[in-house]
Amino acid sequence: MTPDELGDAWRDCRLHRPLHVDLNGVPFGRADAGADMTFNFAQLIAHAAKTRALGAGSIIGSGTVSNRGADGGPGKPVADGGKGYSCIAEVRMVETIQTGKPSTPFMRPGDRVRIEMLDAQGRSIFGVIDQTVDAA
């Protein structure tokens, strides 16, 4: 997918679409990937290119997708009316700050995570990531 194919969702070198993250079939995150992105993709690529050669097909990741709450603080879980999270470590950190200890467990064997982003017409942008945790 190229920026021109993303249409209005590509603004300021950021992809502004919700990242759908489900954990064991339950919505875990619906955060807008571009809304609170600290560094845009042009900045990330420029920084990476300072220390390594980047060729065609190089993949640049932006890090965890997360949105602030309406008050500027941490976001809320989807179940509580928020946009949720895309990282268990992040939600555990928020829980620790708010209650003194985390309540969301890390993934265990048998847990399933599904990640997908859809365009405005409901088509998958990069395909579905659908993984189940296996025992070591």
C-alpha positions in Angstrom: 0.0 0.0 0.0 1.4 3.4 -1.0 0.5 6.8 0.6 -1.4 7.8 -2.5 -3.6 4.7 -2.2 -4.5 5.6 1.4 -6.1 8.9 0.3 -7.3 11.2 3.1 -6.0 8.7 5.7 -2.4 9.7 4.9 -1.8 13.2 6.3 1.4 14.8 7.6 3.4 11.6 6.8 1.1 9.6 9.3 -1.5 7.0 8.7 -4.7 8.1 10.4 -6.8 4.9 10.7 -7.8 2.8 13.7 -5.6 -0.2 14.5 -8.0 -3.0 15.5 -6.4 -5.3 18.1 -8.5 -8.1 19.6 -7.2 -10.3 22.4 -9.0 -13.7 22.7 -11.8 -12.4 20.5 -12.4 -9.2 22.7 -11.6 -5.7 21.5 -8.4 -4.6 23.1 -7.5 -1.6 21.0 -9.0 0.7 18.4 -6.4 3.5 18.6 -5.9 5.9 15.7 -2.4 5.2 14.5 -1.6 8.8 13.5 -3.4 10.9 16.1 -0.7 10.9 18.8 2.3 9.7 16.8 5.4 11.5 18.2 7.5 11.2 15.1 6.1 10.9 11.6 7.3 8.4 9.0 9.5 10.9 7.2 11.3 11.7 10.5 11.6 8.0 11.3 13.1 7.1 7.9 15.5 10.1 8.0 16.7 9.0 11.4 17.1 5.4 10.4 19.0 6.4 7.2 21.6 8.2 9.3 23.0 5.0 10.6 22.3 2.3 8.0 21.7 1.9 4.3 18.0 1.6 3.5 17.1 -0.1 0.3 13.8 -0.7 -1.5 11.5 -2.9 0.6 12.9 -1.7 3.9 10.3 -1.9 6.7 10.1 1.0 9.1 8.0 0.5 12.3 6.6 3.4 14.2 6.3 1.6 17.6 3.3 1.0 19.8 0.0 2.6 18.6 -1.6 4.5 21.5 -3.9 7.5 22.1 -4.2 9.8 25.0 -7.4 10.2 26.9 -9.7 13.1 26.4 -8.1 14.8 29.4 -4.6 14.4 27.9 -3.7 11.5 30.3 -3.6 7.8 29.6 -6.3 6.3 27.4 -9.0 4.0 28.6 -9.8 0.4 27.7 -12.3 -0.2 24.9 -14.7 -1.7 27.5 -14.6 1.6 29.4 -15.4 3.7 26.3 -11.8 4.4 25.3 -9.8 3.6 22.3 -7.9 0.9 24.2 -4.3 -0.2 23.7 -2.1 -2.2 21.3 0.4 -3.2 23.9 -0.1 -5.2 27.1 2.9 -3.6 28.8 1.4 -0.2 28.2 -2.0 -1.1 29.8 -0.1 -2.7 32.7 1.9 0.5 33.3 -1.3 2.6 33.2 -3.0 0.2 35.7 0.1 0.4 38.0 0.0 4.2 37.9 -3.8 4.3 38.6 -4.2 1.5 41.1 -0.7 0.6 42.3 -0.6 -2.8 40.5 -1.3 -4.2 37.1 -4.4 -6.3 36.6 -4.1 -7.3 32.9 -2.1 -10.5 32.6 0.6 -11.1 30.0 -0.4 -13.5 27.2 -0.2 -17.2 28.0 -0.3 -20.3 25.8 -3.6 -20.6 24.0 -4.2 -16.8 24.0 -4.9 -15.3 20.5 -4.1 -11.8 19.2 -5.6 -10.5 16.0 -4.4 -7.2 14.5 -5.8 -5.5 11.4 -6.3 -2.0 9.9 -9.1 -1.3 7.5 -9.4 1.5 4.9 -12.5 3.7 4.6 -14.2 1.0 2.5 -13.5 -1.8 5.0 -10.7 -3.4 3.1 -7.7 -4.7 5.0 -4.7 -2.4 4.4 -1.8 -4.7 5.3 -3.6 -8.0 5.9 -4.5 -9.7 9.1 -2.0 -10.7 11.8 -3.6 -13.5 13.7 -1.4 -15.4 16.1 -2.0 -17.9 18.9 0.6 -18.2 21.7 2.1 -21.7 21.9 3.8 -23.2 24.9 7.6 -23.2 24.7 
